[in-house]
Amino acid sequence: MTSPIGTAVVGIILAGGEGKRLFPLTRDRAKPAVPFGGRYRIIDVVLSNFVNSGIYKLSVITQYKAGSLMQHLARGWQLAPQIGHYVAPVPPAMNLGPRFFEGSADAVLQNLDVIENERPAHVCVFGADHIYKMDVRQMLQFHIEREADATVAVIPVPAEEASGFGIVECDAEQRVTGFREKPSIARGASETRLASMGLYIFRAAVLLRAITADADLPNSTHDFGRDILPGLVDAGRLLAYDFTTNDIPGMSEHERGYWRDIGTIDAYWDASDDLVSVSPRFSLYNPQWPICSAYYPSPPAKFVFSDREQNRFGIATDSMVSEGCIISGGRVNRSILGPRVRVNSFSRVTGSILFDDVEVGRYARLRRTIVDKGVVIPPGMTIGYDAERDRERFTVSEGGIVVIPKGAKLD
């Protein structure tokens, strides 16, 4: 394809969300900084999509508990500033007065200097908390060729799930004729609806005009999905880009159209479980479209003990095991282990996600459990087998996933 990257374009990554529904994983960090896939953070997905697409001017707007997110960006996302390439964290500057962001559009409005300094023709405004692969150049080319004021990426979702998304209606030419944020859909409704993916491309002048006008509206929530995009519908130059047409180098048809909004513990667990499938729909193993991240030097993972007499084996099956892990006589199945996890003898870890530096004591058993950083599971402890007991001690999701917060002291 002919690349439109010669046209000045910048990326604005909205990474300031509090992520209340992911609590306690967001107790100490912003949602985009939550670990994912063992050694990555959620924000690595959107940043990798931009960099793999050849878009290297990226500003990350932060707000809520951004310390670990900014550290991650500093350690893992230094591009080439000598030639104008950057991933720049943008904390609240309060350019419009002593207040935090009042919505996604207000977050961009308060940081217009970031855009104006580059004088781009087009601005990509993308959320930071979804799991997907996209060649942004293809969406940008669609946007430019159709001479759109703005373009929103869309994906079909079952009608019964429509109330959780911004729902887009469009004509045969993909012009948006209606945009409703989280509408009520009759229960049992059939077929599908087009959902906004929270990925937008604007002509820079249109973006500036729209968010500036919106700032003066007393009843506005200053949100892209609720206010800005619906306000562009009548002009007839808001377009819908079909995400399922996007092609990634090295992608199989099995992977096409994969997108997950991991806004809840259950959705996060489901997306993580996808990764350990034999043929994952979101593959981390495509060298033509790598997911990049910060690198922290650790030795290779190690599996020790093959003691048949005591039935003591260090084994991991259908799992992802990060660098620095030691599976020391324990058994791991369908799980994801972050860096430097230790699983000690005779323990069992099943369908679980263990973040960095977790240690599982001897004879402990974990099932459908997410364990945040630095937690030590005492020897013999059982988690994930007694729902009533688990709810007394920990956070348990609607789907029964147990979550143990960062640094928790267990006994």
DAQUIVEN-V485789 format. One line per field, one symbol per residue. ss: DSSP state (A for helix, B for strand, O for the rest). burial: + if it has 16 or more other ideal C-beta (glycine too) atoms within 10 Angstrom, else -. A space follows every 10 residues. Layout:
ss=???
burial=???
This chain:
ss=OOOOOOOOBB BBBBOOOOOA AAOOOOOOOO AAAOBBOOOB BOAAAAAAAA AAOOOOBBBB BOOOOOAAAA AAAAAAOOOO AAAOOBBBBB OOOOOOOOOO OOOAAAAAAO OAAAAAOOOO OBBBBBBOOB BBOOOAAAAA AAAAAOOOOB BBBBBBBBAA AAAAOBBBBB OOOOBBBBBB BOOOOOOOOO OBBBBBBBBB BBBAAAAAAA AAAAAOOOOO OOOAAAAAOA AAOOOOOBBB BBAAAOOOOO OOAAAOOOBB BOOOAAAAAA AAAAAOOOOO OOOOOOOOOO OOOOOOOOOO OBBBOBBOOO OBBOBBBOOB BOOOOBBBOO BBBOOBBOOO OBBOOOOBBB OOBBOOOOBB OOOOBBBOBB BOOOOBBOOO OBBOOOAAAA AAAOBBOOOO OBBBOOOOOO O
burial=---+----++ +++++++-+- ++-+++--++ ++++++++++ ++++++++++ +++-++++++ ++++++-+++ -++--++-+- ------+-++ -+-------- ++++++++++ +--++----+ -+++++++++ ++++++++++ ++++---+++ +++++-+-+- -+--++++-+ ---+++--++ +---+----- --++++++++ ++++-+++-+ +--++----+ ++++++++++ +++---++++ +++--+-+-- +---+--+++ +++++-+++- ++++++---+ +++--+--+- +-++------ +-+------- -+++-+--++ ++++++++++ ++++++++++ ++++++++++ ++++++++++ ++++++++++ +++-+++--- +-++-----+ ---++++--- ++++++-+-- -
